Amino acid sequence: MSRPVKHSLTLNGHRTSVSLENEFWRAFCKRAEDLGQPINALAAEIDAARGAETGLATAIRLYVLRNLQAELASVRTARIAANR
């Protein structure tokens, strides 16, 4: 796994940065692309939904993890249905 790298974002007109490992950053960018959203827009949604005790980088990591878990569950469900 790579070391965190600082990435610049603009959230609702405010410049900020997050330090994320390349693997998380790529998965985050891919998700934004899949949704047809700019990266900054998706980051702003995640930022608005996170609690005050959770940092933005952590919130993005958790978003990526939950998204991948949901995709895996969907694949498993499809496999089970196909084997019936």
PDB file of N, CA, C and O in Angstrom:
ATOM      1  N   MET A   1       0.845  -1.173   0.000  1.00  0.00           N
ATOM      2  CA  MET A   1       0.000   0.000   0.000  1.00  0.00           C
ATOM      3  C   MET A   1       0.891   1.237   0.000  1.00  0.00           C
ATOM      4  O   MET A   1       1.969   1.253   0.593  1.00  0.00           O
ATOM      5  N   SER A   2       0.416   2.253  -0.670  1.00  0.00           N
ATOM      6  CA  SER A   2       1.189   3.488  -0.778  1.00  0.00           C
ATOM      7  C   SER A   2       0.989   4.381   0.446  1.00  0.00           C
ATOM      8  O   SER A   2       0.067   4.191   1.238  1.00  0.00           O
ATOM      9  N   ARG A   3       1.868   5.341   0.569  1.00  0.00           N
ATOM     10  CA  ARG A   3       1.741   6.348   1.624  1.00  0.00           C
ATOM     11  C   ARG A   3       0.708   7.372   1.187  1.00  0.00           C
ATOM     12  O   ARG A   3       0.501   7.560  -0.012  1.00  0.00           O
ATOM     13  N   PRO A   4       0.055   8.040   2.130  1.00  0.00           N
ATOM     14  CA  PRO A   4      -0.912   9.071   1.751  1.00  0.00           C
ATOM     15  C   PRO A   4      -0.251  10.196   0.952  1.00  0.00           C
ATOM     16  O   PRO A   4       0.888  10.588   1.207  1.00  0.00           O
ATOM     17  N   VAL A   5      -1.003  10.693  -0.014  1.00  0.00           N
ATOM     18  CA  VAL A   5      -0.575  11.808  -0.858  1.00  0.00           C
ATOM     19  C   VAL A   5      -1.623  12.898  -0.719  1.00  0.00           C
ATOM     20  O   VAL A   5      -2.820  12.610  -0.692  1.00  0.00           O
ATOM     21  N   LYS A   6      -1.186  14.145  -0.629  1.00  0.00           N
ATOM     22  CA  LYS A   6      -2.106  15.262  -0.473  1.00  0.00           C
ATOM     23  C   LYS A   6      -2.757  15.582  -1.814  1.00  0.00           C
ATOM     24  O   LYS A   6      -2.075  15.716  -2.830  1.00  0.00           O
ATOM     25  N   HIS A   7      -4.087  15.703  -1.807  1.00  0.00           N
ATOM     26  CA  HIS A   7      -4.875  16.030  -2.996  1.00  0.00           C
ATOM     27  C   HIS A   7      -5.703  17.273  -2.697  1.00  0.00           C
ATOM     28  O   HIS A   7      -6.309  17.381  -1.631  1.00  0.00           O
ATOM     29  N   SER A   8      -5.728  18.206  -3.635  1.00  0.00           N
ATOM     30  CA  SER A   8      -6.492  19.443  -3.463  1.00  0.00           C
ATOM     31  C   SER A   8      -7.927  19.258  -3.927  1.00  0.00           C
ATOM     32  O   SER A   8      -8.189  18.611  -4.941  1.00  0.00           O
ATOM     33  N   LEU A   9      -8.847  19.832  -3.173  1.00  0.00           N
ATOM     34  CA  LEU A   9     -10.268  19.809  -3.494  1.00  0.00           C
ATOM     35  C   LEU A   9     -10.847  21.194  -3.276  1.00  0.00           C
ATOM     36  O   LEU A   9     -10.300  21.995  -2.518  1.00  0.00           O
ATOM     37  N   THR A  10     -11.952  21.469  -3.944  1.00  0.00           N
ATOM     38  CA  THR A  10     -12.711  22.689  -3.697  1.00  0.00           C
ATOM     39  C   THR A  10     -14.117  22.270  -3.307  1.00  0.00           C
ATOM     40  O   THR A  10     -14.850  21.694  -4.110  1.00  0.00           O
ATOM     41  N   LEU A  11     -14.486  22.561  -2.074  1.00  0.00           N
ATOM     42  CA  LEU A  11     -15.798  22.190  -1.550  1.00  0.00           C
ATOM     43  C   LEU A  11     -16.628  23.443  -1.352  1.00  0.00           C
ATOM     44  O   LEU A  11     -16.354  24.251  -0.464  1.00  0.00           O
ATOM     45  N   ASN A  12     -17.642  23.595  -2.184  1.00  0.00           N
ATOM     46  CA  ASN A  12     -18.521  24.766  -2.100  1.00  0.00           C
ATOM     47  C   ASN A  12     -17.721  26.066  -2.114  1.00  0.00           C
ATOM     48  O   ASN A  12     -17.979  26.970  -1.319  1.00  0.00           O
ATOM     49  N   GLY A  13     -16.757  26.154  -3.015  1.00  0.00           N
ATOM     50  CA  GLY A  13     -15.947  27.354  -3.176  1.00  0.00           C
ATOM     51  C   GLY A  13     -14.786  27.481  -2.210  1.00  0.00           C
ATOM     52  O   GLY A  13     -14.021  28.442  -2.293  1.00  0.00           O
ATOM     53  N   HIS A  14     -14.637  26.542  -1.302  1.00  0.00           N
ATOM     54  CA  HIS A  14     -13.571  26.592  -0.292  1.00  0.00           C
ATOM     55  C   HIS A  14     -12.502  25.563  -0.641  1.00  0.00           C
ATOM     56  O   HIS A  14     -12.796  24.375  -0.775  1.00  0.00           O
ATOM     57  N   ARG A  15     -11.257  26.023  -0.788  1.00  0.00           N
ATOM     58  CA  ARG A  15     -10.144  25.114  -1.095  1.00  0.00           C
ATOM     59  C   ARG A  15      -9.726  24.368   0.165  1.00  0.00           C
ATOM     60  O   ARG A  15      -9.608  24.946   1.245  1.00  0.00           O
ATOM     61  N   THR A  16      -9.507  23.071  -0.006  1.00  0.00           N
ATOM     62  CA  THR A  16      -9.020  22.235   1.086  1.00  0.00           C
ATOM     63  C   THR A  16      -8.191  21.114   0.483  1.00  0.00           C
ATOM     64  O   THR A  16      -8.085  20.998  -0.738  1.00  0.00           O
ATOM     65  N   SER A  17      -7.617  20.309   1.320  1.00  0.00           N
ATOM     66  CA  SER A  17      -6.861  19.164   0.814  1.00  0.00           C
ATOM     67  C   SER A  17      -7.100  17.975   1.728  1.00  0.00           C
ATOM     68  O   SER A  17      -7.427  18.119   2.906  1.00  0.00           O
ATOM     69  N   VAL A  18      -6.926  16.797   1.145  1.00  0.00           N
ATOM     70  CA  VAL A  18      -7.027  15.553   1.900  1.00  0.00           C
ATOM     71  C   VAL A  18      -5.809  14.710   1.571  1.00  0.00           C
ATOM     72  O   VAL A  18      -5.304  14.742   0.448  1.00  0.00           O
ATOM     73  N   SER A  19      -5.348  13.972   2.537  1.00  0.00           N
ATOM     74  CA  SER A  19      -4.241  13.042   2.321  1.00  0.00           C
ATOM     75  C   SER A  19      -4.817  11.638   2.262  1.00  0.00           C
ATOM     76  O   SER A  19      -5.337  11.116   3.248  1.00  0.00           O
ATOM     77  N   LEU A  20      -4.711  11.036   1.076  1.00  0.00           N
ATOM     78  CA  LEU A  20      -5.241   9.693   0.849  1.00  0.00           C
ATOM     79  C   LEU A  20      -4.209   8.840   0.139  1.00  0.00           C
ATOM     80  O   LEU A  20      -3.424   9.337  -0.667  1.00  0.00           O
ATOM     81  N   GLU A  21      -4.217   7.563   0.441  1.00  0.00           N
ATOM     82  CA  GLU A  21      -3.393   6.608  -0.282  1.00  0.00           C
ATOM     83  C   GLU A  21      -3.888   6.566  -1.727  1.00  0.00           C
ATOM     84  O   GLU A  21      -5.074   6.766  -1.990  1.00  0.00           O
ATOM     85  N   ASN A  22      -2.970   6.303  -2.665  1.00  0.00           N
ATOM     86  CA  ASN A  22      -3.336   6.296  -4.084  1.00  0.00           C
ATOM     87  C   ASN A  22      -4.485   5.337  -4.381  1.00  0.00           C
ATOM     88  O   ASN A  22      -5.336   5.633  -5.220  1.00  0.00           O
ATOM     89  N   GLU A  23      -4.518   4.203  -3.707  1.00  0.00           N
ATOM     90  CA  GLU A  23      -5.584   3.227  -3.946  1.00  0.00           C
ATOM     91  C   GLU A  23      -6.956   3.807  -3.601  1.00  0.00           C
ATOM     92  O   GLU A  23      -7.919   3.615  -4.343  1.00  0.00           O
ATOM     93  N   PHE A  24      -7.041   4.509  -2.481  1.00  0.00           N
ATOM     94  CA  PHE A  24      -8.308   5.129  -2.102  1.00  0.00           C
ATOM     95  C   PHE A  24      -8.651   6.279  -3.039  1.00  0.00           C
ATOM     96  O   PHE A  24      -9.809   6.440  -3.425  1.00  0.00           O
ATOM     97  N   TRP A  25      -7.654   7.080  -3.407  1.00  0.00           N
ATOM     98  CA  TRP A  25      -7.903   8.201  -4.309  1.00  0.00           C
ATOM     99  C   TRP A  25      -8.422   7.705  -5.663  1.00  0.00           C
ATOM    100  O   TRP A  25      -9.377   8.262  -6.205  1.00  0.00           O
ATOM    101  N   ARG A  26      -7.800   6.668  -6.202  1.00  0.00           N
ATOM    102  CA  ARG A  26      -8.248   6.126  -7.497  1.00  0.00           C
ATOM    103  C   ARG A  26      -9.667   5.571  -7.401  1.00  0.00           C
ATOM    104  O   ARG A  26     -10.482   5.794  -8.296  1.00  0.00           O
ATOM    105  N   ALA A  27      -9.966   4.852  -6.324  1.00  0.00           N
ATOM    106  CA  ALA A  27     -11.316   4.299  -6.152  1.00  0.00           C
ATOM    107  C   ALA A  27     -12.341   5.420  -5.995  1.00  0.00           C
ATOM    108  O   ALA A  27     -13.454   5.319  -6.510  1.00  0.00           O
ATOM    109  N   PHE A  28     -11.974   6.480  -5.291  1.00  0.00           N
ATOM    110  CA  PHE A  28     -12.848   7.636  -5.117  1.00  0.00           C
ATOM    111  C   PHE A  28     -13.103   8.317  -6.462  1.00  0.00           C
ATOM    112  O   PHE A  28     -14.246   8.644  -6.784  1.00  0.00           O
ATOM    113  N   CYS A  29     -12.060   8.529  -7.237  1.00  0.00           N
ATOM    114  CA  CYS A  29     -12.199   9.159  -8.559  1.00  0.00           C
ATOM    115  C   CYS A  29     -13.041   8.295  -9.488  1.00  0.00           C
ATOM    116  O   CYS A  29     -13.857   8.814 -10.249  1.00  0.00           O
ATOM    117  N   LYS A  30     -12.851   6.986  -9.431  1.00  0.00           N
ATOM    118  CA  LYS A  30     -13.627   6.061 -10.268  1.00  0.00           C
ATOM    119  C   LYS A  30     -15.095   6.125  -9.900  1.00  0.00           C
ATOM    120  O   LYS A  30     -15.955   6.107 -10.781  1.00  0.00           O
ATOM    121  N   ARG A  31     -15.394   6.199  -8.616  1.00  0.00           N
ATOM    122  CA  ARG A  31     -16.791   6.287  -8.178  1.00  0.00           C
ATOM    123  C   ARG A  31     -17.427   7.578  -8.677  1.00  0.00           C
ATOM    124  O   ARG A  31     -18.562   7.559  -9.153  1.00  0.00           O
ATOM    125  N   ALA A  32     -16.721   8.691  -8.578  1.00  0.00           N
ATOM    126  CA  ALA A  32     -17.245   9.960  -9.084  1.00  0.00           C
ATOM    127  C   ALA A  32     -17.519   9.853 -10.583  1.00  0.00           C
ATOM    128  O   ALA A  32     -18.553  10.312 -11.067  1.00  0.00           O
ATOM    129  N   GLU A  33     -16.589   9.246 -11.306  1.00  0.00           N
ATOM    130  CA  GLU A  33     -16.759   9.055 -12.747  1.00  0.00           C
ATOM    131  C   GLU A  33     -17.980   8.184 -13.032  1.00  0.00           C
ATOM    132  O   GLU A  33     -18.782   8.511 -13.907  1.00  0.00           O
ATOM    133  N   ASP A  34     -18.130   7.083 -12.304  1.00  0.00           N
ATOM    134  CA  ASP A  34     -19.275   6.188 -12.494  1.00  0.00           C
ATOM    135  C   ASP A  34     -20.599   6.903 -12.241  1.00  0.00           C
ATOM    136  O   ASP A  34     -21.603   6.614 -12.893  1.00  0.00           O
ATOM    137  N   LEU A  35     -20.595   7.830 -11.302  1.00  0.00           N
ATOM    138  CA  LEU A  35     -21.801   8.594 -10.977  1.00  0.00           C
ATOM    139  C   LEU A  35     -22.009   9.780 -11.915  1.00  0.00           C
ATOM    140  O   LEU A  35     -23.059  10.422 -11.887  1.00  0.00           O
ATOM    141  N   GLY A  36     -21.003  10.070 -12.748  1.00  0.00           N
ATOM    142  CA  GLY A  36     -21.082  11.229 -13.634  1.00  0.00           C
ATOM    143  C   GLY A  36     -20.977  12.543 -12.883  1.00  0.00           C
ATOM    144  O   GLY A  36     -21.544  13.556 -13.295  1.00  0.00           O
ATOM    145  N   GLN A  37     -20.247  12.516 -11.777  1.00  0.00           N
ATOM    146  CA  GLN A  37     -20.095  13.696 -10.926  1.00  0.00           C
ATOM    147  C   GLN A  37     -18.654  14.165 -10.922  1.00  0.00           C
ATOM    148  O   GLN A  37     -17.735  13.349 -11.000  1.00  0.00           O
ATOM    149  N   PRO A  38     -18.448  15.467 -10.832  1.00  0.00           N
ATOM    150  CA  PRO A  38     -17.086  15.943 -10.588  1.00  0.00           C
ATOM    151  C   PRO A  38     -16.610  15.472  -9.210  1.00  0.00           C
ATOM    152  O   PRO A  38     -17.409  15.297  -8.290  1.00  0.00           O
ATOM    153  N   ILE A  39     -15.328  15.276  -9.088  1.00  0.00           N
ATOM    154  CA  ILE A  39     -14.747  14.832  -7.815  1.00  0.00           C
ATOM    155  C   ILE A  39     -15.108  15.796  -6.691  1.00  0.00           C
ATOM    156  O   ILE A  39     -15.454  15.369  -5.590  1.00  0.00           O
ATOM    157  N   ASN A  40     -15.029  17.090  -6.968  1.00  0.00           N
ATOM    158  CA  ASN A  40     -15.331  18.081  -5.933  1.00  0.00           C
ATOM    159  C   ASN A  40     -16.779  17.985  -5.457  1.00  0.00           C
ATOM    160  O   ASN A  40     -17.054  18.181  -4.274  1.00  0.00           O
ATOM    161  N   ALA A  41     -17.705  17.687  -6.366  1.00  0.00           N
ATOM    162  CA  ALA A  41     -19.114  17.571  -5.981  1.00  0.00           C
ATOM    163  C   ALA A  41     -19.331  16.366  -5.068  1.00  0.00           C
ATOM    164  O   ALA A  41     -20.035  16.462  -4.063  1.00  0.00           O
ATOM    165  N   LEU A  42     -18.727  15.241  -5.417  1.00  0.00           N
ATOM    166  CA  LEU A  42     -18.862  14.052  -4.570  1.00  0.00           C
ATOM    167  C   LEU A  42     -18.207  14.291  -3.213  1.00  0.00           C
ATOM    168  O   LEU A  42     -18.755  13.903  -2.181  1.00  0.00           O
ATOM    169  N   ALA A  43     -17.049  14.921  -3.211  1.00  0.00           N
ATOM    170  CA  ALA A  43     -16.371  15.228  -1.944  1.00  0.00           C
ATOM    171  C   ALA A  43     -17.222  16.159  -1.087  1.00  0.00           C
ATOM    172  O   ALA A  43     -17.264  16.009   0.134  1.00  0.00           O
ATOM    173  N   ALA A  44     -17.901  17.119  -1.715  1.00  0.00           N
ATOM    174  CA  ALA A  44     -18.766  18.036  -0.967  1.00  0.00           C
ATOM    175  C   ALA A  44     -19.942  17.290  -0.342  1.00  0.00           C
ATOM    176  O   ALA A  44     -20.339  17.594   0.783  1.00  0.00           O
ATOM    177  N   GLU A  45     -20.505  16.315  -1.064  1.00  0.00           N
ATOM    178  CA  GLU A  45     -21.593  15.498  -0.506  1.00  0.00           C
ATOM    179  C   GLU A  45     -21.111  14.703   0.704  1.00  0.00           C
ATOM    180  O   GLU A  45     -21.785  14.646   1.733  1.00  0.00           O
ATOM    181  N   ILE A  46     -19.951  14.099   0.569  1.00  0.00           N
ATOM    182  CA  ILE A  46     -19.382  13.316   1.673  1.00  0.00           C
ATOM    183  C   ILE A  46     -19.090  14.231   2.852  1.00  0.00           C
ATOM    184  O   ILE A  46     -19.352  13.873   4.000  1.00  0.00           O
ATOM    185  N   ASP A  47     -18.550  15.409   2.571  1.00  0.00           N
ATOM    186  CA  ASP A  47     -18.227  16.377   3.617  1.00  0.00           C
ATOM    187  C   ASP A  47     -19.478  16.801   4.376  1.00  0.00           C
ATOM    188  O   ASP A  47     -19.463  16.895   5.604  1.00  0.00           O
ATOM    189  N   ALA A  48     -20.563  17.059   3.643  1.00  0.00           N
ATOM    190  CA  ALA A  48     -21.805  17.504   4.275  1.00  0.00           C
ATOM    191  C   ALA A  48     -22.430  16.409   5.142  1.00  0.00           C
ATOM    192  O   ALA A  48     -23.107  16.704   6.128  1.00  0.00           O
ATOM    193  N   ALA A  49     -22.203  15.152   4.774  1.00  0.00           N
ATOM    194  CA  ALA A  49     -22.819  14.035   5.495  1.00  0.00           C
ATOM    195  C   ALA A  49     -22.003  13.550   6.691  1.00  0.00           C
ATOM    196  O   ALA A  49     -22.525  12.832   7.545  1.00  0.00           O
ATOM    197  N   ARG A  50     -20.733  13.932   6.762  1.00  0.00           N
ATOM    198  CA  ARG A  50     -19.880  13.409   7.834  1.00  0.00           C
ATOM    199  C   ARG A  50     -20.148  14.135   9.140  1.00  0.00           C
ATOM    200  O   ARG A  50     -20.596  15.282   9.155  1.00  0.00           O
ATOM    201  N   GLY A  51     -19.868  13.453  10.220  1.00  0.00           N
ATOM    202  CA  GLY A  51     -19.995  14.062  11.533  1.00  0.00           C
ATOM    203  C   GLY A  51     -18.788  14.937  11.836  1.00  0.00           C
ATOM    204  O   GLY A  51     -17.738  14.802  11.209  1.00  0.00           O
ATOM    205  N   ALA A  52     -18.944  15.822  12.788  1.00  0.00           N
ATOM    206  CA  ALA A  52     -17.864  16.745  13.154  1.00  0.00           C
ATOM    207  C   ALA A  52     -16.639  16.008  13.685  1.00  0.00           C
ATOM    208  O   ALA A  52     -15.523  16.521  13.610  1.00  0.00           O
ATOM    209  N   GLU A  53     -16.845  14.808  14.220  1.00  0.00           N
ATOM    210  CA  GLU A  53     -15.734  14.044  14.793  1.00  0.00           C
ATOM    211  C   GLU A  53     -14.963  13.249  13.748  1.00  0.00           C
ATOM    212  O   GLU A  53     -13.943  12.637  14.067  1.00  0.00           O
ATOM    213  N   THR A  54     -15.436  13.251  12.502  1.00  0.00           N
ATOM    214  CA  THR A  54     -14.796  12.480  11.436  1.00  0.00           C
ATOM    215  C   THR A  54     -14.125  13.413  10.446  1.00  0.00           C
ATOM    216  O   THR A  54     -14.766  14.314   9.905  1.00  0.00           O
ATOM    217  N   GLY A  55     -12.842  13.204  10.208  1.00  0.00           N
ATOM    218  CA  GLY A  55     -12.122  14.007   9.227  1.00  0.00           C
ATOM    219  C   GLY A  55     -12.559  13.665   7.810  1.00  0.00           C
ATOM    220  O   GLY A  55     -13.095  12.584   7.562  1.00  0.00           O
ATOM    221  N   LEU A  56     -12.331  14.586   6.885  1.00  0.00           N
ATOM    222  CA  LEU A  56     -12.751  14.383   5.502  1.00  0.00           C
ATOM    223  C   LEU A  56     -12.050  13.192   4.867  1.00  0.00           C
ATOM    224  O   LEU A  56     -12.694  12.411   4.167  1.00  0.00           O
ATOM    225  N   ALA A  57     -10.757  13.033   5.088  1.00  0.00           N
ATOM    226  CA  ALA A  57     -10.038  11.893   4.503  1.00  0.00           C
ATOM    227  C   ALA A  57     -10.619  10.574   5.009  1.00  0.00           C
ATOM    228  O   ALA A  57     -10.799   9.634   4.234  1.00  0.00           O
ATOM    229  N   THR A  58     -10.909  10.505   6.297  1.00  0.00           N
ATOM    230  CA  THR A  58     -11.519   9.298   6.857  1.00  0.00           C
ATOM    231  C   THR A  58     -12.894   9.067   6.256  1.00  0.00           C
ATOM    232  O   THR A  58     -13.242   7.934   5.922  1.00  0.00           O
ATOM    233  N   ALA A  59     -13.678  10.124   6.115  1.00  0.00           N
ATOM    234  CA  ALA A  59     -15.019   9.999   5.538  1.00  0.00           C
ATOM    235  C   ALA A  59     -14.951   9.490   4.100  1.00  0.00           C
ATOM    236  O   ALA A  59     -15.784   8.681   3.690  1.00  0.00           O
ATOM    237  N   ILE A  60     -13.971   9.955   3.336  1.00  0.00           N
ATOM    238  CA  ILE A  60     -13.815   9.479   1.959  1.00  0.00           C
ATOM    239  C   ILE A  60     -13.406   8.012   1.954  1.00  0.00           C
ATOM    240  O   ILE A  60     -13.941   7.228   1.170  1.00  0.00           O
ATOM    241  N   ARG A  61     -12.474   7.632   2.807  1.00  0.00           N
ATOM    242  CA  ARG A  61     -12.071   6.221   2.886  1.00  0.00           C
ATOM    243  C   ARG A  61     -13.266   5.328   3.224  1.00  0.00           C
ATOM    244  O   ARG A  61     -13.463   4.282   2.605  1.00  0.00           O
ATOM    245  N   LEU A  62     -14.058   5.746   4.207  1.00  0.00           N
ATOM    246  CA  LEU A  62     -15.228   4.960   4.599  1.00  0.00           C
ATOM    247  C   LEU A  62     -16.255   4.903   3.474  1.00  0.00           C
ATOM    248  O   LEU A  62     -16.887   3.867   3.268  1.00  0.00           O
ATOM    249  N   TYR A  63     -16.427   5.996   2.748  1.00  0.00           N
ATOM    250  CA  TYR A  63     -17.337   6.017   1.603  1.00  0.00           C
ATOM    251  C   TYR A  63     -16.887   5.004   0.557  1.00  0.00           C
ATOM    252  O   TYR A  63     -17.694   4.224   0.050  1.00  0.00           O
ATOM    253  N   VAL A  64     -15.607   5.021   0.240  1.00  0.00           N
ATOM    254  CA  VAL A  64     -15.057   4.077  -0.744  1.00  0.00           C
ATOM    255  C   VAL A  64     -15.257   2.643  -0.256  1.00  0.00           C
ATOM    256  O   VAL A  64     -15.709   1.788  -1.018  1.00  0.00           O
ATOM    257  N   LEU A  65     -14.928   2.376   0.997  1.00  0.00           N
ATOM    258  CA  LEU A  65     -15.077   1.035   1.555  1.00  0.00           C
ATOM    259  C   LEU A  65     -16.526   0.569   1.491  1.00  0.00           C
ATOM    260  O   LEU A  65     -16.799  -0.545   1.045  1.00  0.00           O
ATOM    261  N   ARG A  66     -17.451   1.407   1.930  1.00  0.00           N
ATOM    262  CA  ARG A  66     -18.869   1.027   1.932  1.00  0.00           C
ATOM    263  C   ARG A  66     -19.376   0.787   0.518  1.00  0.00           C
ATOM    264  O   ARG A  66     -20.162  -0.132   0.282  1.00  0.00           O
ATOM    265  N   ASN A  67     -18.929   1.610  -0.421  1.00  0.00           N
ATOM    266  CA  ASN A  67     -19.332   1.435  -1.813  1.00  0.00           C
ATOM    267  C   ASN A  67     -18.841   0.105  -2.362  1.00  0.00           C
ATOM    268  O   ASN A  67     -19.592  -0.611  -3.024  1.00  0.00           O
ATOM    269  N   LEU A  68     -17.589  -0.226  -2.090  1.00  0.00           N
ATOM    270  CA  LEU A  68     -17.042  -1.497  -2.563  1.00  0.00           C
ATOM    271  C   LEU A  68     -17.719  -2.685  -1.882  1.00  0.00           C
ATOM    272  O   LEU A  68     -17.937  -3.720  -2.513  1.00  0.00           O
ATOM    273  N   GLN A  69     -18.050  -2.544  -0.602  1.00  0.00           N
ATOM    274  CA  GLN A  69     -18.771  -3.609   0.095  1.00  0.00           C
ATOM    275  C   GLN A  69     -20.150  -3.827  -0.526  1.00  0.00           C
ATOM    276  O   GLN A  69     -20.592  -4.966  -0.675  1.00  0.00           O
ATOM    277  N   ALA A  70     -20.826  -2.738  -0.886  1.00  0.00           N
ATOM    278  CA  ALA A  70     -22.145  -2.847  -1.517  1.00  0.00           C
ATOM    279  C   ALA A  70     -22.037  -3.520  -2.882  1.00  0.00           C
ATOM    280  O   ALA A  70     -22.882  -4.342  -3.236  1.00  0.00           O
ATOM    281  N   GLU A  71     -21.003  -3.176  -3.648  1.00  0.00           N
ATOM    282  CA  GLU A  71     -20.794  -3.817  -4.946  1.00  0.00           C
ATOM    283  C   GLU A  71     -20.535  -5.311  -4.779  1.00  0.00           C
ATOM    284  O   GLU A  71     -21.063  -6.122  -5.540  1.00  0.00           O
ATOM    285  N   LEU A  72     -19.737  -5.671  -3.801  1.00  0.00           N
ATOM    286  CA  LEU A  72     -19.444  -7.082  -3.544  1.00  0.00           C
ATOM    287  C   LEU A  72     -20.710  -7.835  -3.149  1.00  0.00           C
ATOM    288  O   LEU A  72     -20.939  -8.951  -3.615  1.00  0.00           O
ATOM    289  N   ALA A  73     -21.523  -7.239  -2.304  1.00  0.00           N
ATOM    290  CA  ALA A  73     -22.779  -7.873  -1.897  1.00  0.00           C
ATOM    291  C   ALA A  73     -23.691  -8.078  -3.101  1.00  0.00           C
ATOM    292  O   ALA A  73     -24.365  -9.103  -3.206  1.00  0.00           O
ATOM    293  N   SER A  74     -23.712  -7.116  -4.001  1.00  0.00           N
ATOM    294  CA  SER A  74     -24.528  -7.226  -5.208  1.00  0.00           C
ATOM    295  C   SER A  74     -24.052  -8.368  -6.099  1.00  0.00           C
ATOM    296  O   SER A  74     -24.862  -9.120  -6.641  1.00  0.00           O
ATOM    297  N   VAL A  75     -22.744  -8.493  -6.246  1.00  0.00           N
ATOM    298  CA  VAL A  75     -22.175  -9.583  -7.047  1.00  0.00           C
ATOM    299  C   VAL A  75     -22.507 -10.930  -6.413  1.00  0.00           C
ATOM    300  O   VAL A  75     -22.875 -11.876  -7.110  1.00  0.00           O
ATOM    301  N   ARG A  76     -22.378 -11.013  -5.107  1.00  0.00           N
ATOM    302  CA  ARG A  76     -22.695 -12.270  -4.409  1.00  0.00           C
ATOM    303  C   ARG A  76     -24.163 -12.640  -4.589  1.00  0.00           C
ATOM    304  O   ARG A  76     -24.491 -13.801  -4.834  1.00  0.00           O
ATOM    305  N   THR A  77     -25.039 -11.658  -4.467  1.00  0.00           N
ATOM    306  CA  THR A  77     -26.467 -11.904  -4.644  1.00  0.00           C
ATOM    307  C   THR A  77     -26.757 -12.395  -6.058  1.00  0.00           C
ATOM    308  O   THR A  77     -27.550 -13.318  -6.246  1.00  0.00           O
ATOM    309  N   ALA A  78     -26.121 -11.783  -7.047  1.00  0.00           N
ATOM    310  CA  ALA A  78     -26.318 -12.199  -8.441  1.00  0.00           C
ATOM    311  C   ALA A  78     -25.821 -13.624  -8.663  1.00  0.00           C
ATOM    312  O   ALA A  78     -26.454 -14.394  -9.385  1.00  0.00           O
ATOM    313  N   ARG A  79     -24.707 -13.977  -8.057  1.00  0.00           N
ATOM    314  CA  ARG A  79     -24.176 -15.343  -8.193  1.00  0.00           C
ATOM    315  C   ARG A  79     -25.113 -16.367  -7.570  1.00  0.00           C
ATOM    316  O   ARG A  79     -25.351 -17.434  -8.137  1.00  0.00           O
ATOM    317  N   ILE A  80     -25.636 -16.037  -6.410  1.00  0.00           N
ATOM    318  CA  ILE A  80     -26.568 -16.948  -5.739  1.00  0.00           C
ATOM    319  C   ILE A  80     -27.811 -17.139  -6.604  1.00  0.00           C
ATOM    320  O   ILE A  80     -28.282 -18.263  -6.781  1.00  0.00           O
ATOM    321  N   ALA A  81     -28.335 -16.046  -7.140  1.00  0.00           N
ATOM    322  CA  ALA A  81     -29.527 -16.125  -7.989  1.00  0.00           C
ATOM    323  C   ALA A  81     -29.250 -16.930  -9.252  1.00  0.00           C
ATOM    324  O   ALA A  81     -30.120 -17.671  -9.711  1.00  0.00           O
ATOM    325  N   ALA A  82     -28.067 -16.799  -9.815  1.00  0.00           N
ATOM    326  CA  ALA A  82     -27.711 -17.514 -11.042  1.00  0.00           C
ATOM    327  C   ALA A  82     -27.555 -19.008 -10.803  1.00  0.00           C
ATOM    328  O   ALA A  82     -27.750 -19.806 -11.720  1.00  0.00           O
ATOM    329  N   ASN A  83     -27.208 -19.390  -9.589  1.00  0.00           N
ATOM    330  CA  ASN A  83     -26.995 -20.804  -9.271  1.00  0.00           C
ATOM    331  C   ASN A  83     -28.270 -21.526  -8.845  1.00  0.00           C
ATOM    332  O   ASN A  83     -28.231 -22.717  -8.536  1.00  0.00           O
ATOM    333  N   ARG A  84     -29.367 -20.836  -8.827  1.00  0.00           N
ATOM    334  CA  ARG A  84     -30.634 -21.473  -8.414  1.00  0.00           C
ATOM    335  C   ARG A  84     -31.290 -22.144  -9.578  1.00  0.00           C
ATOM    336  O   ARG A  84     -32.361 -22.731  -9.429  1.00  0.00           O
TER     337      ARG A  84
END
